[in-house]
Amino acid sequence: MRTIMRGLTGAATLGVLLTGGALAQGAAPPPVDRGSALYGRPDSPDAVKLAPVAPPPLPTPLARLPIGKLHVPEGFKVEVYASGVGNARSMRLGDQGTVFVGSRLLDKVYAVVPAASPGAPTTVKVIAAGLHRPNGVAYHNGALYVAELSRIWRFDDIEANLDHPPKPVLIYDDLPKDEAHGWKFIGIGPDNKLYVPIGSPGNILMPPSTHAQIRRMNLDGTNVELVANGVRNSVGFDWNPVTKDLYFTNNGRDWVSEDIPEDTLHRVSARAETPPNFGFPYCHQGNFADPEYGWGRSCSEFAQPVALMGAHAAVLGMRFYTGDMFPSTYKNAIFMARHGSWNRTHKLGGDIVVVKLKEDGSVASVEPFMTGFLEDNKYNGRPVDVQMLRDGSLLVSDDWNGAIWRVSYSR
């Protein structure tokens, strides 16, 4: 696969904006583009201090991983499943136990091969490189699907060819090329269709008809349909194993205040006949009209969230727990990664929460599950995605440390 030359990453671009080249004395700073994460930031001294948090440039060495700082409920145990997985993001499990891992700031996709014997380490292989923001991965019938910023590829019979991956097949390239919210999370639903979200091309704007939505398509990239509209930026979703409804996380807009709007969890009914609209850019968190775009609109026009997940907590990957290792109270609950805020004076998130549902699919509770990634307002790690293994244990990817954690339970 050809290597794609890229410009600055978001973190690097931010560094240029903040530190590169002194402005002439008294000159006004250049306007901030709507695609920038800083668009809409107030000029107050406290707000100007807030900016995206760049991760360390290299994965944390195994001996320095902060395992002692991570906490889970009684009976559960945290251990290192894999290290040296640079910028580890979305995860999917193959038929033979291989864990496929995408990245966002790097150009690589990894395969984490399970240990050959008890107590032995896992093996990390790079199976694709030269990709542009290959965040999204999905697996189906022996094939690995990888979503770049604007294209989706398929690697056939991948687990039999980890050392010599096959040439990928391009299945879809009609995706926008906007960097803002451009990285994709993908998944294959119970209908055997490939789902892909397309975020808003900026913090707050009127998105074109090609953005702020979730699409689905056949596995060969044909028959593209709209599943949901008015979705600012979803980087995680899964299907209720009982009702087959689609649940997805959504990141709320920035720079209204430190406490609103909150990130959200939403649901699309499996019986929906038309794509629901979740309100962006008119309404946020189901009850807060946007100060710029909400005039003349009502939040009652739009589909409501099923849960509020915290202001700027950066809710990302989520999975329903269908295993048998954990206590029965976790059966069919949602494990969700909150990557953690950057535009709050006192950071929020940096944890795994468990969302327990009622029989009707509404939310009964949101409870802390894995904490310690955020300590004294600084990050020890930043969870991105969760993936259940076949033994019922739970993996957590951490792009800050370039590591994957395993959570198990002993009765």
C-alpha positions as CSV (number, residue, x, y, z in Angstrom):
1,M,0.0,0.0,0.0
2,R,1.4,3.4,-0.9
3,T,2.5,5.7,1.9
4,I,0.5,8.8,2.1
5,M,2.4,12.0,2.9
6,R,0.6,13.9,5.6
7,G,0.6,17.4,7.1
8,L,0.8,18.3,10.7
9,T,-1.3,16.3,13.2
10,G,-3.9,18.2,15.2
11,A,-1.6,18.4,18.2
12,A,1.3,19.7,16.0
13,T,-0.9,22.2,14.3
14,L,-2.0,23.4,17.7
15,G,1.6,23.8,18.8
16,V,2.3,26.0,15.7
17,L,-0.8,28.1,16.5
18,L,0.2,28.6,20.1
19,T,4.0,28.9,20.0
20,G,5.2,29.3,16.4
21,G,6.2,32.7,15.2
22,A,5.7,35.8,17.3
23,L,3.0,38.2,16.2
24,A,4.0,41.7,15.5
25,Q,3.5,43.8,18.6
26,G,-0.1,44.9,18.9
27,A,-1.2,42.8,15.9
28,A,-4.4,40.9,16.2
29,P,-4.1,37.1,16.1
30,P,-5.2,35.4,12.9
31,P,-8.8,34.2,12.9
32,V,-9.4,30.6,14.0
33,D,-10.8,28.4,11.3
34,R,-14.2,26.7,12.0
35,G,-12.5,23.3,11.5
36,S,-10.1,24.0,14.4
37,A,-10.7,22.6,17.9
38,L,-10.2,26.1,19.2
39,Y,-13.0,27.7,17.2
40,G,-15.4,29.5,19.5
41,R,-12.9,29.6,22.5
42,P,-13.5,32.7,24.6
43,D,-10.6,35.2,24.9
44,S,-10.7,35.1,28.6
45,P,-7.3,34.3,30.2
46,D,-8.6,31.1,31.9
47,A,-10.1,29.8,28.6
48,V,-7.0,30.6,26.6
49,K,-5.0,28.2,28.9
50,L,-7.1,25.3,27.7
51,A,-6.0,23.3,24.6
52,P,-5.9,19.7,23.4
53,V,-3.6,17.5,25.4
54,A,-0.9,15.9,23.2
55,P,0.0,12.3,24.1
56,P,3.6,11.2,24.7
57,P,5.4,10.7,21.4
58,L,6.3,7.0,22.1
59,P,4.5,4.1,23.8
60,T,5.2,3.8,27.6
61,P,7.7,1.0,28.3
62,L,6.2,-2.0,29.9
63,A,8.0,-1.5,33.2
64,R,6.7,2.1,33.5
65,L,3.0,1.4,32.7
66,P,0.9,2.9,35.6
67,I,-0.9,-0.4,36.5
68,G,-0.7,0.4,40.2
69,K,-2.8,3.5,39.7
70,L,-5.8,1.8,38.0
71,H,-8.7,0.8,40.1
72,V,-11.6,-1.6,39.5
73,P,-14.4,-3.0,41.8
74,E,-13.7,-5.7,44.3
75,G,-13.2,-9.1,42.7
76,F,-11.8,-7.6,39.5
77,K,-8.2,-7.5,38.4
78,V,-6.3,-5.3,35.9
79,E,-3.2,-6.6,34.1
80,V,-1.3,-5.6,31.0
81,Y,-2.5,-7.4,27.9
82,A,-0.1,-5.7,25.4
83,S,2.4,-2.9,25.4
84,G,4.1,-1.1,22.5
85,V,0.9,-0.6,20.6
86,G,1.5,3.0,19.6
87,N,-1.6,5.2,19.9
88,A,-3.9,2.2,20.4
89,R,-7.4,3.1,19.5
90,S,-10.3,1.0,18.2
91,M,-10.2,-2.8,18.7
92,R,-11.9,-5.8,17.1
93,L,-11.5,-9.5,17.8
94,G,-10.7,-12.1,15.1
95,D,-12.0,-15.7,15.0
96,Q,-8.6,-17.1,16.2
97,G,-8.3,-14.6,19.1
98,T,-6.2,-12.0,17.3
99,V,-7.0,-8.4,18.5
100,F,-6.9,-5.9,15.7
101,V,-6.1,-2.3,16.8
102,G,-6.3,0.9,14.8
103,S,-4.5,4.2,15.5
104,R,-5.3,7.9,14.9
105,L,-2.1,9.9,15.2
106,L,0.0,7.2,13.6
107,D,-0.3,5.4,10.2
108,K,-0.5,1.8,11.5
109,V,-2.9,-1.0,12.2
110,Y,-1.8,-3.7,14.6
111,A,-2.5,-7.3,15.3
112,V,-2.1,-8.5,18.9
113,V,-1.6,-12.3,18.8
114,P,-2.6,-14.1,22.0
115,A,0.1,-15.8,24.1
116,A,1.2,-19.2,23.0
117,S,1.0,-20.5,26.5
118,P,-0.2,-19.4,29.9
119,G,2.0,-16.7,31.3
120,A,3.7,-15.9,28.0
121,P,3.4,-12.4,26.5
122,T,1.2,-11.5,23.6
123,T,2.9,-10.6,20.3
124,V,2.3,-7.3,18.6
125,K,2.6,-7.1,14.8
126,V,2.2,-4.2,12.4
127,I,-0.1,-5.5,9.6
128,A,-0.6,-2.2,7.7
129,A,1.2,1.1,7.5
130,G,1.2,4.2,5.4
131,L,-2.5,4.8,6.2
132,H,-4.1,8.2,7.0
133,R,-5.8,8.1,10.4
134,P,-6.7,4.4,10.4
135,N,-8.8,4.6,13.5
136,G,-11.7,2.3,12.6
137,V,-11.5,-1.5,12.4
138,A,-14.1,-4.2,12.0
139,Y,-13.9,-7.9,11.5
140,H,-16.3,-10.3,9.7
141,N,-16.0,-13.8,8.2
142,G,-12.2,-13.8,8.2
143,A,-11.8,-10.3,6.8
144,L,-10.5,-7.1,8.5
145,Y,-12.1,-3.8,7.5
146,V,-10.0,-0.7,8.1
147,A,-11.4,2.9,7.9
148,E,-9.0,5.7,7.0
149,L,-10.1,9.3,7.1
150,S,-11.8,9.0,3.7
151,R,-11.6,5.4,2.6
152,I,-12.5,1.9,3.8
153,W,-10.4,-1.2,2.9
154,R,-10.8,-4.9,3.4
155,F,-8.0,-7.3,4.1
156,D,-9.2,-10.9,3.3
157,D,-8.2,-14.0,5.3
158,I,-6.2,-11.8,7.5
159,E,-5.5,-14.1,10.5
160,A,-3.8,-16.7,8.2
161,N,-1.6,-14.0,6.8
162,L,-0.5,-11.8,9.7
163,D,3.2,-11.9,8.7
164,H,2.4,-11.3,5.0
165,P,-0.9,-9.4,4.8
166,P,-2.8,-9.5,1.5
167,K,-3.1,-6.5,-0.7
168,P,-6.2,-4.7,0.6
169,V,-9.4,-4.3,-1.4
170,L,-10.9,-0.8,-1.6
171,I,-14.6,-1.1,-0.8
172,Y,-15.7,2.6,-0.2
173,D,-14.1,6.0,-0.9
174,D,-17.0,8.4,-0.8
175,L,-16.1,9.8,2.6
176,P,-15.2,13.5,3.3
177,K,-11.6,14.4,3.8
178,D,-12.1,16.9,6.6
179,E,-9.5,16.5,9.4
180,A,-11.8,17.8,12.1
181,H,-13.7,14.8,13.5
182,G,-12.5,12.9,10.5
183,W,-11.3,9.7,12.1
184,K,-13.8,6.9,11.9
185,F,-15.2,4.2,14.2
186,I,-16.8,1.4,12.2
187,G,-18.7,-1.8,13.0
188,I,-20.8,-4.5,11.4
189,G,-24.3,-4.8,12.7
190,P,-26.7,-7.7,13.2
191,D,-28.0,-6.9,9.7
192,N,-24.5,-7.8,8.2
193,K,-24.1,-4.2,7.1
194,L,-21.1,-1.9,7.7
195,Y,-21.8,1.2,9.7
196,V,-19.7,4.3,9.6
197,P,-20.2,7.7,11.3
198,I,-19.2,11.0,9.7
199,G,-18.6,13.8,12.2
200,S,-19.2,17.5,11.8
201,P,-16.3,19.2,10.1
202,G,-15.9,21.6,13.0
203,N,-16.8,22.4,16.5
204,I,-20.1,24.3,15.7
205,L,-21.3,25.1,12.2
206,M,-24.1,24.2,9.9
207,P,-22.9,20.9,8.5
208,P,-23.3,20.0,4.8
209,S,-25.6,17.2,4.0
210,T,-22.7,14.8,3.9
211,H,-21.7,15.2,7.5
212,A,-23.0,14.9,11.1
213,Q,-24.5,11.5,10.4
214,I,-24.2,7.7,10.6
215,R,-24.4,5.7,7.4
216,R,-24.6,2.0,6.6
217,M,-23.8,0.0,3.5
218,N,-23.4,-3.5,2.2
219,L,-20.1,-5.2,3.0
220,D,-18.9,-4.4,-0.6
221,G,-19.6,-0.7,-0.2
222,T,-22.9,-0.7,-2.2
223,N,-26.4,0.4,-1.2
224,V,-25.4,3.2,1.2
225,E,-28.2,4.4,3.5
226,L,-28.6,7.1,6.2
227,V,-29.1,5.7,9.7
228,A,-29.0,8.8,11.8
229,N,-28.7,12.6,11.3
230,G,-27.8,15.5,13.5
231,V,-24.9,13.6,15.1
232,R,-22.0,15.9,15.9
233,N,-19.3,13.2,16.4
234,S,-19.8,9.6,17.3
235,V,-16.7,7.5,17.9
236,G,-18.3,4.4,19.4
237,F,-21.4,2.3,18.9
238,D,-22.8,-1.2,19.4
239,W,-26.1,-3.1,19.2
240,N,-28.3,-4.2,22.1
241,P,-28.0,-8.0,22.0
242,V,-31.7,-8.3,23.0
243,T,-33.5,-5.6,21.0
244,K,-30.9,-5.1,18.3
245,D,-31.3,-1.4,18.7
246,L,-28.2,0.7,17.8
247,Y,-26.6,2.6,20.7
248,F,-23.9,5.2,20.1
249,T,-21.8,7.8,21.9
250,N,-21.8,11.4,20.8
251,N,-19.4,14.2,21.7
252,G,-21.1,17.5,22.5
253,R,-19.9,20.9,21.2
254,D,-17.2,22.9,22.9
255,W,-16.8,26.5,24.2
256,V,-20.3,27.2,25.5
257,S,-19.1,26.7,29.1
258,E,-17.1,24.2,31.2
259,D,-20.3,22.4,32.3
260,I,-22.6,22.3,29.3
261,P,-23.4,20.7,27.0
262,E,-22.7,17.1,28.1
263,D,-21.7,14.3,25.9
264,T,-24.5,11.8,25.3
265,L,-25.6,8.3,24.7
266,H,-28.2,7.7,22.0
267,R,-30.4,4.9,20.6
268,V,-31.7,4.2,17.2
269,S,-34.6,1.7,17.3
270,A,-34.2,-1.4,15.1
271,R,-37.8,-0.7,14.0
272,A,-37.1,2.9,12.9
273,E,-38.6,3.5,9.5
274,T,-36.8,6.9,8.9
275,P,-33.4,8.1,10.2
276,P,-33.9,10.0,13.4
277,N,-32.4,13.5,13.8
278,F,-30.5,14.0,17.1
279,G,-30.4,17.8,16.9
280,F,-26.9,19.0,15.9
281,P,-26.3,21.9,15.4
282,Y,-29.6,23.3,16.8
283,C,-29.8,21.4,20.1
284,H,-27.3,19.7,22.4
285,Q,-27.8,17.1,25.2
286,G,-31.5,17.0,24.3
287,N,-32.5,20.2,26.2
288,F,-30.0,22.9,25.4
289,A,-30.6,25.2,22.4
290,D,-27.4,26.2,20.7
291,P,-26.6,30.0,21.3
292,E,-25.9,30.5,17.6
293,Y,-28.0,28.0,15.7
294,G,-30.8,27.3,18.1
295,W,-32.9,30.4,17.5
296,G,-36.4,29.5,16.3
297,R,-35.9,25.8,17.0
298,S,-37.0,23.6,19.9
299,C,-35.2,20.6,21.3
300,S,-38.5,18.8,21.3
301,E,-38.2,18.5,17.5
302,F,-35.3,16.0,17.9
303,A,-34.7,12.5,19.2
304,Q,-33.6,12.6,22.9
305,P,-30.5,11.1,24.4
306,V,-30.9,8.1,26.6
307,A,-28.2,9.3,29.0
308,L,-26.0,12.3,29.7
309,M,-22.3,11.3,30.0
310,G,-20.6,14.4,31.4
311,A,-19.5,17.7,29.9
312,H,-16.5,17.3,27.5
313,A,-15.8,13.9,28.9
314,A,-15.1,12.6,25.3
315,V,-17.1,9.4,25.3
316,L,-15.6,7.1,22.7
317,G,-15.7,3.3,22.3
318,M,-18.5,1.2,23.9
319,R,-19.6,-2.4,23.9
320,F,-22.5,-4.4,25.3
321,Y,-21.2,-7.1,27.7
322,T,-22.4,-10.5,26.7
323,G,-19.9,-12.7,28.5
324,D,-20.2,-15.0,31.5
325,M,-17.0,-14.1,33.5
326,F,-18.4,-11.0,35.2
327,P,-21.2,-11.1,37.8
328,S,-24.7,-11.3,36.3
329,T,-25.4,-7.7,37.2
330,Y,-23.2,-6.7,34.2
331,K,-24.9,-8.9,31.7
332,N,-26.0,-6.9,28.6
333,A,-24.7,-3.7,30.2
334,I,-22.7,-1.2,28.3
335,F,-19.0,-0.6,29.0
336,M,-18.0,2.8,27.8
337,A,-14.6,4.6,27.5
338,R,-14.5,8.2,28.5
339,H,-11.3,9.5,27.0
340,G,-11.2,12.6,29.2
341,S,-11.7,16.3,28.7
342,W,-9.2,18.9,27.7
343,N,-11.3,22.0,27.6
344,R,-12.3,22.0,31.3
345,T,-10.2,23.6,34.1
346,H,-10.9,20.5,36.2
347,K,-10.8,17.6,33.8
348,L,-13.6,15.0,33.7
349,G,-13.6,11.4,32.4
350,G,-10.5,9.4,31.8
351,D,-12.3,6.2,32.9
352,I,-14.4,3.3,32.0
353,V,-18.1,3.5,33.1
354,V,-20.7,0.9,33.0
355,V,-24.2,1.8,31.8
356,K,-26.9,-0.5,33.1
357,L,-30.2,-0.7,31.2
358,K,-33.8,-1.3,32.1
359,E,-35.9,-3.9,30.3
360,D,-37.3,-1.3,27.9
361,G,-33.7,-0.2,26.9
362,S,-33.7,3.0,28.9
363,V,-30.8,3.7,31.3
364,A,-31.1,2.6,34.9
365,S,-27.7,3.8,36.1
366,V,-24.2,5.0,35.0
367,E,-21.5,3.7,37.4
368,P,-17.8,4.0,37.6
369,F,-15.9,0.8,36.7
370,M,-12.2,1.5,35.9
371,T,-10.7,4.6,37.3
372,G,-7.2,6.1,37.9
373,F,-6.4,7.2,34.4
374,L,-7.0,10.8,35.7
375,E,-5.2,11.8,38.8
376,D,-4.6,15.3,40.3
377,N,-6.0,16.8,37.1
378,K,-3.3,15.0,35.0
379,Y,-3.6,11.9,32.8
380,N,-1.9,8.6,33.7
381,G,-3.6,7.2,30.6
382,R,-6.5,7.8,28.3
383,P,-9.0,4.9,27.5
384,V,-10.4,4.8,24.0
385,D,-12.2,1.5,23.4
386,V,-13.3,-1.7,25.0
387,Q,-13.4,-5.2,23.6
388,M,-14.6,-8.4,25.2
389,L,-12.5,-11.6,24.8
390,R,-14.1,-15.0,24.4
391,D,-13.3,-15.9,28.0
392,G,-15.5,-12.9,29.1
393,S,-12.6,-10.7,30.2
394,L,-12.6,-7.1,29.0
395,L,-9.8,-5.3,27.1
396,V,-9.3,-1.5,27.3
397,S,-7.2,0.4,24.8
398,D,-5.1,3.3,26.0
399,D,-3.7,5.6,23.3
400,W,-1.8,7.7,25.9
401,N,0.4,4.8,26.9
402,G,0.2,2.7,23.7
403,A,-1.1,-0.2,25.7
404,I,-4.0,-2.5,26.1
405,W,-5.3,-3.5,29.6
406,R,-7.2,-6.6,30.5
407,V,-9.8,-6.7,33.2
408,S,-10.8,-10.1,34.6
409,Y,-13.0,-11.3,37.4
410,S,-12.4,-14.1,39.9
411,R,-15.4,-15.4,41.9
